[in-house]
Structures are given as C-alpha cells and as structure tokens.
Amino acid sequence: MIWKKIKNKYPENSVLQGKIEFIANFGFFLNIGESEIKGFIPITEILPSFEKLYPRLSIGIEVTGIILGYAEERNQIWIKPICS
C-alpha cells in the first residue's frame, strides 16, 4: 500500500530533492522527507562525473536528481544526480 502512494507521489523519471544523510562506499543515502523511505544514489551513478560531483557531496548537502526506480524491499528510491 505504501509503495502505491510513493510511486504516485514520486514517479519514475521525475525530479526529486533530498539531503545527504549517510555516505557508504557503495552510495549516498538521502532524506527525502518520508519517514519510511530513503533516496539512494548508487556509486555507479556518481562515477561518470565523479571529479565534478564528489567534492560537493557531503552530509547535509541538498542533492537534486532523477528517479531511476524503486528498491521496495530496501525502502529506497534510486536516484541519478543531476550534475550542474
């Protein structure tokens, strides 16, 4: 039930903003304002623009990205950051 609401509120290919809450060696976890759901940027989405993005990615930084899909079993929305 929760995922139906989440997918309606955050459809694939739409823009989503969140603040980096935790950094792991495999990606970045974002607070997107949902108590049960986290945004997730896989490290593979950072690698193509690593040198441009990485210096600006730290805890508390606001990130804007495009929704790639959902990992329902992990309560995550997967995001590709928009590089500006």
GROMACS elastic network, one bead per residue, 0.5 to 0.9 nm:
[ bonds ]
;  ai    aj funct       b0    kb
    1     4     6  0.54083   500
    1     5     6  0.68199   500
    1     6     6  0.88949   500
    2     5     6  0.53035   500
    2     6     6  0.61830   500
    2     7     6  0.86705   500
    3     7     6  0.58914   500
    3     8     6  0.83601   500
    3    72     6  0.72756   500
    3    75     6  0.88491   500
    4     7     6  0.52841   500
    4     8     6  0.62381   500
    4     9     6  0.86436   500
    5     8     6  0.51465   500
    5     9     6  0.60990   500
    5    10     6  0.84153   500
    6     9     6  0.50691   500
    6    10     6  0.57486   500
    6    11     6  0.78983   500
    6    37     6  0.86380   500
    7    10     6  0.50239   500
    7    11     6  0.50915   500
    7    12     6  0.75550   500
    7    70     6  0.84019   500
    8    11     6  0.56700   500
   10    13     6  0.87371   500
   10    14     6  0.67701   500
   10    15     6  0.82008   500
   10    16     6  0.75020   500
   10    67     6  0.76156   500
   10    77     6  0.86241   500
   11    14     6  0.57497   500
   11    15     6  0.87523   500
   11    67     6  0.72162   500
   11    69     6  0.83985   500
   12    15     6  0.85997   500
   12    66     6  0.76731   500
   12    67     6  0.50151   500
   12    68     6  0.58011   500
   12    69     6  0.58072   500
   12    70     6  0.84371   500
   13    66     6  0.54690   500
   13    68     6  0.61325   500
   13    69     6  0.81437   500
   14    65     6  0.82692   500
   14    66     6  0.55427   500
   14    67     6  0.56583   500
   14    68     6  0.85885   500
   15    64     6  0.68860   500
   15    65     6  0.55715   500
   15    67     6  0.63856   500
   15    79     6  0.89544   500
   15    82     6  0.89785   500
   16    32     6  0.78503   500
   16    39     6  0.87661   500
   16    63     6  0.82878   500
   16    64     6  0.57423   500
   16    65     6  0.54572   500
   16    66     6  0.61566   500
   16    67     6  0.67206   500
   16    79     6  0.79672   500
   17    30     6  0.85444   500
   17    31     6  0.87052   500
   17    32     6  0.64934   500
   17    39     6  0.87950   500
   17    62     6  0.68162   500
   17    63     6  0.55728   500
   17    65     6  0.64320   500
   17    66     6  0.88371   500
   18    21     6  0.88456   500
   18    30     6  0.53806   500
   18    31     6  0.52728   500
   18    33     6  0.74712   500
   18    38     6  0.89316   500
   18    39     6  0.71802   500
   18    61     6  0.82802   500
   18    62     6  0.55537   500
   18    63     6  0.54944   500
   18    64     6  0.67266   500
   18    65     6  0.86537   500
   19    29     6  0.82904   500
   19    30     6  0.51309   500
   19    31     6  0.52355   500
   19    32     6  0.68084   500
   19    39     6  0.89374   500
   19    59     6  0.73825   500
   19    60     6  0.53992   500
   19    61     6  0.53451   500
   19    63     6  0.59810   500
   19    64     6  0.88649   500
   20    23     6  0.74508   500
   20    28     6  0.65995   500
   20    29     6  0.58102   500
   20    31     6  0.63841   500
   20    39     6  0.87745   500
   20    57     6  0.76598   500
   20    58     6  0.66090   500
   20    60     6  0.51593   500
   20    61     6  0.55935   500
   20    62     6  0.65326   500
   20    63     6  0.71510   500
   21    28     6  0.76956   500
   21    29     6  0.56825   500
   21    30     6  0.52359   500
   21    31     6  0.59938   500
   21    58     6  0.84988   500
   21    59     6  0.54175   500
   21    60     6  0.62461   500
   21    61     6  0.84821   500
   22    27     6  0.87472   500
   22    28     6  0.60705   500
   22    29     6  0.51559   500
   22    30     6  0.70986   500
   22    58     6  0.84719   500
   22    59     6  0.63200   500
   22    60     6  0.88585   500
   23    26     6  0.81766   500
   23    27     6  0.62634   500
   23    29     6  0.63012   500
   23    57     6  0.89878   500
   23    58     6  0.76373   500
   23    59     6  0.72784   500
   24    27     6  0.52744   500
   24    28     6  0.61247   500
   24    29     6  0.79688   500
   24    43     6  0.88498   500
   25    28     6  0.82729   500
   25    43     6  0.75112   500
   26    41     6  0.87390   500
   26    42     6  0.61691   500
   26    43     6  0.51886   500
   26    44     6  0.80525   500
   27    40     6  0.68785   500
   27    41     6  0.54320   500
   27    44     6  0.79354   500
   27    45     6  0.86238   500
   27    46     6  0.83274   500
   28    39     6  0.81506   500
   28    40     6  0.56635   500
   28    41     6  0.50499   500
   28    42     6  0.65872   500
   28    43     6  0.73107   500
   28    57     6  0.87036   500
   29    38     6  0.64181   500
   29    39     6  0.56747   500
   29    41     6  0.65512   500
   29    42     6  0.87840   500
   29    76     6  0.87876   500
   30    38     6  0.56443   500
   30    40     6  0.59991   500
   30    41     6  0.79169   500
   30    62     6  0.86790   500
   30    63     6  0.81662   500
   31    34     6  0.72343   500
   31    35     6  0.84775   500
   31    37     6  0.80797   500
   31    38     6  0.56571   500
   31    39     6  0.63324   500
   32    35     6  0.85074   500
   32    37     6  0.76004   500
   32    38     6  0.62314   500
   32    39     6  0.61322   500
   33    37     6  0.82359   500
   33    38     6  0.83114   500
   34    37     6  0.53715   500
   34    38     6  0.70771   500
   35    38     6  0.79784   500
   36    75     6  0.68032   500
   36    76     6  0.88639   500
   37    74     6  0.85104   500
   37    76     6  0.55712   500
   37    77     6  0.72711   500
   38    74     6  0.88584   500
   38    75     6  0.64570   500
   38    77     6  0.63299   500
   38    78     6  0.87330   500
   39    67     6  0.89725   500
   39    75     6  0.86413   500
   39    76     6  0.55162   500
   39    78     6  0.60034   500
   39    79     6  0.66749   500
   40    76     6  0.61231   500
   40    77     6  0.59124   500
   40    79     6  0.58523   500
   40    80     6  0.86633   500
   41    44     6  0.82143   500
   41    45     6  0.65959   500
   41    46     6  0.76497   500
   41    65     6  0.87675   500
   41    77     6  0.85538   500
   41    78     6  0.58737   500
   41    79     6  0.50260   500
   41    80     6  0.61158   500
   41    81     6  0.71936   500
   42    45     6  0.54842   500
   42    46     6  0.71119   500
   42    78     6  0.73257   500
   42    79     6  0.75646   500
   42    80     6  0.78640   500
   43    46     6  0.50897   500
   43    47     6  0.63237   500
   44    47     6  0.53168   500
   44    48     6  0.76578   500
   45    48     6  0.68450   500
   45    49     6  0.82477   500
   45    50     6  0.88273   500
   45    79     6  0.80896   500
   45    80     6  0.57132   500
   45    81     6  0.72659   500
   46    49     6  0.57829   500
   46    50     6  0.52972   500
   46    51     6  0.89861   500
   46    53     6  0.71359   500
   46    54     6  0.76091   500
   46    80     6  0.78284   500
   46    81     6  0.74524   500
   47    51     6  0.82029   500
   47    53     6  0.89300   500
   47    54     6  0.89514   500
   48    51     6  0.84487   500
   49    52     6  0.54706   500
   49    53     6  0.60006   500
   49    54     6  0.80801   500
   49    83     6  0.76128   500
   50    53     6  0.52439   500
   50    54     6  0.53450   500
   50    55     6  0.84171   500
   51    54     6  0.58406   500
   51    55     6  0.71611   500
   52    55     6  0.69676   500
   52    56     6  0.79327   500
   52    83     6  0.78211   500
   52    84     6  0.88647   500
   53    56     6  0.56305   500
   53    57     6  0.65077   500
   53    81     6  0.88008   500
   53    83     6  0.68124   500
   53    84     6  0.86439   500
   54    57     6  0.51478   500
   54    58     6  0.81534   500
   55    58     6  0.78189   500
   56    61     6  0.76998   500
   57    60     6  0.86603   500
   57    61     6  0.63987   500
   57    62     6  0.86076   500
   57    63     6  0.81369   500
   58    61     6  0.57569   500
   59    62     6  0.87955   500
   63    81     6  0.68849   500
   63    82     6  0.79985   500
   64    79     6  0.87170   500
   64    80     6  0.84821   500
   64    81     6  0.58500   500
   64    82     6  0.58852   500
   64    83     6  0.84722   500
   65    79     6  0.57423   500
   65    80     6  0.51941   500
   65    83     6  0.83763   500
   66    78     6  0.85150   500
   66    79     6  0.54757   500
   66    80     6  0.52161   500
   66    81     6  0.63746   500
   66    82     6  0.69419   500
   67    70     6  0.82525   500
   67    77     6  0.69074   500
   67    78     6  0.59619   500
   67    80     6  0.65032   500
   67    81     6  0.88612   500
   68    77     6  0.76326   500
   68    78     6  0.54137   500
   68    79     6  0.53417   500
   68    80     6  0.65228   500
   69    76     6  0.87508   500
   69    77     6  0.60545   500
   69    78     6  0.53183   500
   69    79     6  0.73636   500
   70    73     6  0.88174   500
   70    74     6  0.87103   500
   70    75     6  0.78451   500
   70    76     6  0.59061   500
   70    78     6  0.56839   500
   70    79     6  0.89368   500
   71    74     6  0.54278   500
   71    75     6  0.60533   500
   71    76     6  0.50609   500
   71    77     6  0.62159   500
   71    78     6  0.70960   500
   72    76     6  0.61853   500
   72    77     6  0.79181   500
   73    76     6  0.78957   500
   74    77     6  0.89006   500
